[in-house]
Amino acid sequence: MTVAQHEAHQAAQQPGINRIMTKLGERHHLPDDPRAVEALTVAMTVLRSPIASKDKVAAARLILDFTKHRPTVKAEKAVKTAEELLDELAASQAAPSSI
């Protein structure tokens, strides 16, 4: 792809990118910093351009990091009470060992 073809492709994609950025702004998914919004616009342009897949993946990850919250991982800790621990010890000692 020549430079002129690349620029023509980017110009053709710009209205769609502007529409997406407007919708993200309406839903309050954009950061408050105008430089961050500009960076997201550039990342969206990279995502829509015909380049290597690894660059597209990096741009998509950047966009998702700034526009979507990651799901929280719920860690459940199994903390035993003293009574449960003593019951387990008593049960293990009461059971006949097969040694």
C-alpha positions as CSV (number, residue, x, y, z in Angstrom):
1,M,0.0,0.0,0.0
2,T,1.4,3.4,-0.9
3,V,1.4,6.4,1.3
4,A,-1.4,8.0,-0.7
5,Q,-3.5,4.9,-0.5
6,H,-2.9,4.7,3.2
7,E,-3.9,8.3,3.7
8,A,-7.0,7.8,1.6
9,H,-8.0,4.8,3.7
10,Q,-7.6,6.7,6.9
11,A,-9.6,9.6,5.5
12,A,-12.4,7.2,4.6
13,Q,-12.4,5.7,8.1
14,Q,-12.4,9.0,9.9
15,P,-16.2,9.6,9.9
16,G,-16.8,6.2,11.5
17,I,-14.2,6.8,14.1
18,N,-15.6,10.2,15.0
19,R,-19.1,8.6,15.3
20,I,-17.7,5.9,17.7
21,M,-15.8,8.4,19.8
22,T,-19.0,10.6,20.0
23,K,-21.0,7.6,21.3
24,L,-18.3,6.7,23.8
25,G,-18.4,10.3,25.0
26,E,-22.2,10.2,25.4
27,R,-21.9,7.1,27.5
28,H,-19.2,8.6,29.7
29,H,-16.6,6.0,28.7
30,L,-14.0,8.5,27.7
31,P,-11.3,9.9,30.1
32,D,-11.5,13.6,31.1
33,D,-8.0,14.4,29.7
34,P,-8.2,15.6,26.1
35,R,-4.8,14.1,25.4
36,A,-6.1,10.7,26.4
37,V,-9.1,11.2,24.0
38,E,-6.7,12.0,21.2
39,A,-4.6,8.9,22.0
40,L,-7.8,6.8,21.9
41,T,-8.7,8.3,18.5
42,V,-5.3,7.4,17.2
43,A,-5.6,3.9,18.6
44,M,-9.0,3.6,16.9
45,T,-7.4,4.7,13.6
46,V,-4.7,2.1,14.0
47,L,-7.4,-0.5,14.7
48,R,-9.2,0.4,11.5
49,S,-6.1,0.5,9.3
50,P,-4.8,-2.4,7.2
51,I,-1.7,-3.2,9.2
52,A,-0.2,-6.1,11.1
53,S,-2.5,-8.0,13.4
54,K,-0.2,-7.6,16.5
55,D,-0.5,-3.8,16.1
56,K,-4.3,-4.1,15.9
57,V,-4.4,-6.3,19.0
58,A,-2.3,-3.7,20.9
59,A,-4.6,-0.9,19.8
60,A,-7.7,-2.9,20.8
61,R,-6.2,-3.7,24.2
62,L,-5.4,0.0,24.7
63,I,-8.9,1.0,23.8
64,L,-10.5,-1.6,26.1
65,D,-8.2,-0.6,29.0
66,F,-9.4,2.9,28.9
67,T,-13.1,2.5,28.0
68,K,-14.2,-0.7,29.8
69,H,-13.7,-1.8,33.4
70,R,-12.1,-5.1,33.9
71,P,-14.3,-7.6,35.8
72,T,-13.5,-7.9,39.4
73,V,-12.2,-11.3,40.5
74,K,-14.0,-12.5,43.6
75,A,-11.6,-14.3,45.9
76,E,-13.3,-16.4,48.4
77,K,-11.2,-17.4,51.3
78,A,-12.2,-20.5,53.3
79,V,-11.3,-19.5,56.8
80,K,-12.1,-22.2,59.3
81,T,-13.3,-21.4,62.8
82,A,-11.5,-22.9,65.7
83,E,-14.4,-25.2,66.4
84,E,-14.4,-26.6,62.8
85,L,-10.6,-27.2,63.1
86,L,-11.0,-29.0,66.4
87,D,-13.9,-31.1,65.0
88,E,-11.7,-32.2,62.0
89,L,-8.8,-33.1,64.3
90,A,-11.1,-35.1,66.6
91,A,-12.7,-36.9,63.6
92,S,-9.3,-37.8,62.2
93,Q,-8.1,-39.1,65.5
94,A,-11.3,-41.0,66.2
95,A,-11.1,-42.8,62.9
96,P,-9.1,-46.0,63.0
97,S,-5.9,-45.8,61.1
98,S,-5.2,-48.5,58.5
99,I,-1.5,-48.4,58.8
